């Protein structure tokens, strides 16, 4: 870690921690495992993190923060292009999927280990996740001709869940590209799964 800034050192420790948590599971991992894998003294780890949970919290919160930034950047870019609300929402979901799949191990840590956080760490992550939920829900509200009987909370949670779970099943060399997979998710969202011509 020689020559790194304090921020870079903290990120480096968190990166090693994330690799250990992903490989062994959070509960089975120890600071000693992180120390050995990263060739970092435990004192060096404690300089940046008070406990193992703080490393997990840092990883999950930073990833979620980057996701929020990506979504806000997408909205800002779409404002300048004057795209319609449906297209803007679809683009937003594509950006979110790209962010999560680019950081697939971290996204899977969110699904597998987020329940390990307690107290303030849990509160911070929940607030960030709520920001994403509200951002998506508010943009979905703008899409014209939505079925008034459909609960927007349900749909927003469903989309977030589908995108997160892509980390488990989506393969880069499978039958669909990432863009095609998200396009199909959005098509199903807006049109259902039945062929209207055969009804």
C-alpha positions in Angstrom: 0.0 0.0 0.0 3.1 2.2 -0.2 2.5 5.4 -2.1 -1.3 5.2 -1.8 -3.4 8.1 -0.4 -5.4 7.3 2.8 -8.6 7.1 0.7 -6.9 4.6 -1.7 -5.6 2.5 1.2 -9.1 2.4 2.7 -10.5 1.3 -0.7 -7.7 -1.3 -1.1 -8.6 -2.8 2.3 -12.3 -2.8 1.4 -11.5 -4.5 -1.9 -9.6 -7.3 -0.3 -12.3 -7.6 2.4 -14.9 -7.9 -0.3 -13.0 -10.7 -2.0 -12.7 -12.5 1.2 -16.3 -12.0 2.2 -17.4 -13.2 -1.3 -15.2 -16.3 -1.2 -15.8 -17.4 2.4 -19.0 -15.7 3.4 -19.1 -12.8 5.9 -19.6 -14.9 9.0 -16.8 -17.3 8.2 -14.4 -14.5 7.4 -12.0 -12.8 9.8 -9.8 -9.8 9.9 -6.9 -12.2 10.0 -8.1 -13.6 6.6 -8.2 -10.1 5.2 -4.8 -9.4 6.7 -3.2 -12.5 5.1 -4.9 -12.1 1.7 -4.0 -8.4 1.4 -0.6 -8.7 3.1 -1.8 -5.9 5.5 -1.1 -5.9 9.2 -4.2 -6.1 11.4 -3.1 -2.7 12.9 -3.2 -1.3 9.4 -6.8 -2.5 9.0 -7.8 -1.1 12.4 -6.4 2.3 11.4 -9.2 2.5 8.8 -11.9 0.3 10.1 -13.0 -0.4 13.7 -14.5 -3.8 13.0 -15.2 -6.4 10.3 -18.8 -5.1 10.0 -17.4 -1.6 9.1 -15.6 -3.1 6.1 -18.8 -4.7 4.9 -20.7 -1.5 5.5 -18.1 0.6 3.6 -18.3 -1.8 0.6 -22.0 -1.9 0.4 -22.6 1.8 1.0 -19.9 2.9 -1.4 -21.4 0.6 -4.1 -24.9 1.9 -3.5 -23.6 5.5 -3.5 -22.0 5.0 -6.9 -25.3 3.5 -8.1 -27.2 6.6 -7.0 -24.7 8.8 -8.8 -25.0 6.7 -12.0 -28.8 7.1 -11.9 -28.7 10.8 -11.2 -26.2 11.3 -14.0 -28.4 9.4 -16.4 -31.4 11.5 -15.5 -29.4 14.7 -16.0 -28.2 13.5 -19.4 -31.8 12.5 -20.5 -33.1 16.0 -19.5 -30.7 17.5 -22.1 -31.8 15.0 -24.8 -35.5 15.6 -24.3 -36.3 11.9 -24.4 -39.8 10.8 -23.4 -40.6 9.5 -19.9 -40.8 5.8 -20.9 -37.5 5.9 -22.8 -35.9 7.8 -19.9 -37.1 5.2 -17.4 -35.9 2.4 -19.6 -32.5 4.0 -19.9 -32.4 4.5 -16.1 -32.9 0.7 -15.6 -30.2 -0.1 -18.2 -27.8 2.2 -16.3 -28.7 0.5 -13.0 -28.2 -3.0 -14.4 -24.9 -2.0 -15.9 -23.7 -0.6 -12.6 -24.7 -3.8 -10.7 -23.4 -6.2 -13.2 -20.1 -4.3 -13.5 -19.7 -4.9 -9.8 -21.3 -8.3 -9.7 -19.5 -9.7 -6.6 -20.4 -6.6 -4.6 -24.0 -6.8 -5.9 -24.2 -10.4 -4.7 -22.7 -9.4 -1.4 -25.6 -7.0 -1.1 -28.1 -9.8 -1.6 -26.2 -12.4 0.6 -24.8 -10.3 3.4 -26.7 -7.0 3.9 -28.6 -8.5 6.8 -25.3 -8.7 8.7 -25.3 -5.0 9.2 -26.7 -3.5 12.4 -27.2 -0.2 14.1 -25.9 2.9 12.2 -24.4 0.8 9.4 -27.8 -0.7 8.6 -29.5 2.6 8.8 -27.1 4.2 6.4 -27.5 1.5 3.8 -31.3 1.4 4.2 -31.4 5.2 3.6 -29.3 4.8 0.4 -31.5 2.0 -0.8 -34.6 4.0 -0.1 -33.1 6.8 -2.3 -32.8 4.4 -5.2 -36.3 3.1 -4.7 -37.8 6.6 -4.6 -35.8 7.8 -7.6 -37.0 4.9 -9.7 -40.6 5.1 -8.4 -40.8 8.9 -9.1 -39.5 8.3 -12.6 -41.9 5.5 -13.2 -44.8 7.8 -12.2 -44.0 10.0 -15.2 -44.5 7.2 -17.7 -47.8 7.8 -19.5 -50.8 5.4 -19.6 -49.8 3.4 -16.5 -52.5 1.1 -15.2 -53.9 2.9 -12.2 -54.6 -0.4 -10.5 -51.0 -1.4 -10.4 -49.2 -0.5 -7.2 -46.1 1.6 -8.0 -44.3 0.4 -4.8 -44.7 -3.2 -5.9 -43.4 -2.5 -9.5 -40.5 -0.5 -8.3 -39.4 -3.2 -5.8 -39.9 -5.8 -8.5 -37.6 -4.0 -11.0 -34.9 -3.5 -8.3 -35.1 -7.2 -7.4 -35.0 -8.4 -11.0 -31.9 -6.3 -11.7 -30.1 -7.4 -8.5 -30.9 -11.1 -9.1 -29.4 -10.9 -12.6 -26.1 -11.1 -10.8 -26.9 -14.8 -10.0 -28.2 -16.0 -13.4 -26.9 -13.7 -16.1 -23.9 -15.0 -18.1 -22.0 -12.7 -20.5 -21.7 -15.6 -23.0 -25.2 -16.8 -22.7 -28.1 -16.5 -25.1 -28.8 -12.9 -24.3 -26.5 -9.8 -24.1 -26.9 -7.6 -21.0 -28.8 -5.0 -23.1 -31.1 -7.6 -24.6 -31.9 -9.0 -21.1 -32.8 -5.6 -19.7 -34.8 -4.8 -22.9 -36.8 -8.0 -22.4 -37.4 -7.1 -18.7 -38.7 -3.7 -19.7 -40.8 -5.2 -22.5 -42.4 -7.5 -20.1 -42.9 -4.7 -17.6 -44.7 -2.5 -20.2 -46.4 -5.2 -22.3 -46.8 -8.4 -20.2 -45.7 -11.9 -21.3 -48.6 -12.7 -23.6 -48.5 -12.3 -27.3 -51.3 -9.8 -28.0 -51.8 -10.9 -31.6 -52.6 -14.4 -30.4 -55.2 -13.3 -27.8 
